[in-house]
Amino acid sequence: MTVVSRKEYIGVPRDRVENFNGKQLIYVSWDQHLLFAASFLLCLPPETCFRDMVEQNLVALIEADPDAALVEWDKVVWLKGNEAWKPDWEASLADNGINHKAHLRFQTPGLNTVCG
């Protein structure tokens, strides 16, 4: 459907990093686990340790999945965007190159309960 504007429309994005008081948005999804219809959205300071992001945030978010307790985090395959990537678990999100609105995906080979 075509839309006609009576005057020039100037869009102001509200999800810029400046609007999050020193925090940033990070999307995280678990490949092949369709119990979660969309990526999780975390709002964390860039200084957050990657391990803390996983242990203090992600673990609680995925616990509804039947496979969650079986995840061996040291064997997880990580992707940043669509590129294979290996995080430094002790480094901060910023030091891992994870910036505002980054999309992280993780894969757990052999754990695909919901997908069969």
One Martini backbone bead per residue (centre of mass of N, CA, C, O) as a GRO file, in nm:
protein
  116
    1MET     BB    1   0.096   0.037   0.024
    2THR     BB    2   0.060   0.360  -0.033
    3VAL     BB    3   0.226   0.657   0.091
    4VAL     BB    4   0.133   0.993   0.178
    5SER     BB    5   0.289   1.293   0.247
    6ARG     BB    6   0.249   1.629   0.354
    7LYS     BB    7   0.540   1.596   0.468
    8GLU     BB    8   0.835   1.568   0.581
    9TYR     BB    9   0.995   1.278   0.694
   10ILE     BB   10   1.150   1.234   1.023
   11GLY     BB   11   1.338   0.991   1.149
   12VAL     BB   12   1.385   0.872   1.493
   13PRO     BB   13   1.593   0.677   1.643
   14ARG     BB   14   1.553   0.497   1.965
   15ASP     BB   15   1.805   0.260   1.941
   16ARG     BB   16   2.037   0.410   2.033
   17VAL     BB   17   2.305   0.391   2.240
   18GLU     BB   18   2.255   0.675   2.382
   19ASN     BB   19   1.962   0.556   2.511
   20PHE     BB   20   2.117   0.332   2.740
   21ASN     BB   21   2.304   0.427   2.973
   22GLY     BB   22   2.576   0.243   2.884
   23LYS     BB   23   2.427   0.045   2.717
   24GLN     BB   24   2.340  -0.258   2.526
   25LEU     BB   25   2.226  -0.435   2.259
   26ILE     BB   26   2.158  -0.799   2.254
   27TYR     BB   27   2.137  -1.068   2.041
   28VAL     BB   28   2.008  -1.407   2.114
   29SER     BB   29   2.040  -1.736   1.963
   30TRP     BB   30   1.903  -2.076   1.923
   31ASP     BB   31   1.971  -2.305   1.724
   32GLN     BB   32   1.718  -2.543   1.674
   33HIS     BB   33   1.512  -2.373   1.888
   34LEU     BB   34   1.165  -2.319   1.855
   35LEU     BB   35   1.057  -2.232   2.137
   36PHE     BB   36   1.199  -1.973   2.027
   37ALA     BB   37   1.081  -1.726   1.810
   38ALA     BB   38   1.317  -1.540   1.917
   39SER     BB   39   1.535  -1.342   2.012
   40PHE     BB   40   1.716  -1.240   2.258
   41LEU     BB   41   1.714  -0.946   2.475
   42LEU     BB   42   1.990  -0.760   2.577
   43CYS     BB   43   2.090  -0.525   2.849
   44LEU     BB   44   2.432  -0.426   2.849
   45PRO     BB   45   2.729  -0.366   2.945
   46PRO     BB   46   3.036  -0.369   2.779
   47GLU     BB   47   3.189  -0.483   3.052
   48THR     BB   48   3.074  -0.745   3.032
   49CYS     BB   49   3.123  -1.059   3.080
   50PHE     BB   50   3.068  -1.323   2.891
   51ARG     BB   51   3.016  -1.529   3.115
   52ASP     BB   52   2.799  -1.359   3.260
   53MET     BB   53   2.597  -1.348   3.033
   54VAL     BB   54   2.546  -1.649   3.033
   55GLU     BB   55   2.510  -1.725   3.346
   56GLN     BB   56   2.308  -1.463   3.425
   57ASN     BB   57   2.110  -1.483   3.156
   58LEU     BB   58   2.089  -1.719   2.944
   59VAL     BB   59   2.026  -1.965   3.122
   60ALA     BB   60   1.747  -1.857   3.221
   61LEU     BB   61   1.613  -1.824   2.934
   62ILE     BB   62   1.652  -2.149   2.842
   63GLU     BB   63   1.517  -2.344   3.069
   64ALA     BB   64   1.249  -2.435   2.911
   65ASP     BB   65   1.423  -2.618   2.764
   66PRO     BB   66   1.496  -2.956   2.753
   67ASP     BB   67   1.818  -2.893   2.679
   68ALA     BB   68   1.948  -2.690   2.882
   69ALA     BB   69   2.092  -2.893   3.092
   70LEU     BB   70   2.283  -3.018   2.841
   71VAL     BB   71   2.462  -2.788   2.807
   72GLU     BB   72   2.795  -2.748   2.672
   73TRP     BB   73   2.961  -2.459   2.670
   74ASP     BB   74   3.248  -2.569   2.559
   75LYS     BB   75   3.078  -2.687   2.279
   76VAL     BB   76   2.983  -2.441   2.164
   77VAL     BB   77   2.866  -2.279   1.875
   78TRP     BB   78   2.962  -1.967   1.748
   79LEU     BB   79   2.792  -1.667   1.623
   80LYS     BB   80   2.854  -1.364   1.441
   81GLY     BB   81   2.599  -1.358   1.293
   82ASN     BB   82   2.732  -1.568   1.022
   83GLU     BB   83   3.001  -1.603   1.184
   84ALA     BB   84   3.238  -1.767   1.299
   85TRP     BB   85   3.303  -1.785   1.664
   86LYS     BB   86   3.535  -1.715   1.944
   87PRO     BB   87   3.512  -1.658   2.261
   88ASP     BB   88   3.612  -1.468   2.540
   89TRP     BB   89   3.508  -1.549   2.854
   90GLU     BB   90   3.688  -1.317   3.021
   91ALA     BB   91   3.588  -1.103   2.845
   92SER     BB   92   3.442  -0.853   2.725
   93LEU     BB   93   3.224  -0.750   2.502
   94ALA     BB   94   3.404  -0.537   2.374
   95ASP     BB   95   3.659  -0.728   2.346
   96ASN     BB   96   3.470  -0.924   2.155
   97GLY     BB   97   3.308  -0.725   1.950
   98ILE     BB   98   3.043  -0.643   2.106
   99ASN     BB   99   2.784  -0.454   1.995
  100HIS     BB  100   2.536  -0.273   1.917
  101LYS     BB  101   2.307  -0.500   1.793
  102ALA     BB  102   2.413  -0.766   1.816
  103HIS     BB  103   2.432  -1.107   1.675
  104LEU     BB  104   2.397  -1.403   1.850
  105ARG     BB  105   2.485  -1.747   1.802
  106PHE     BB  106   2.390  -2.085   1.902
  107GLN     BB  107   2.525  -2.422   1.898
  108THR     BB  108   2.403  -2.775   1.972
  109PRO     BB  109   2.519  -3.050   1.899
  110GLY     BB  110   2.254  -3.293   1.953
  111LEU     BB  111   2.055  -3.044   2.040
  112ASN     BB  112   1.714  -3.091   1.889
  113THR     BB  113   1.431  -3.150   2.013
  114VAL     BB  114   1.214  -2.960   1.871
  115CYS     BB  115   1.322  -3.048   1.567
  116GLY     BB  116   1.420  -3.374   1.568
   0.00000   0.00000   0.00000
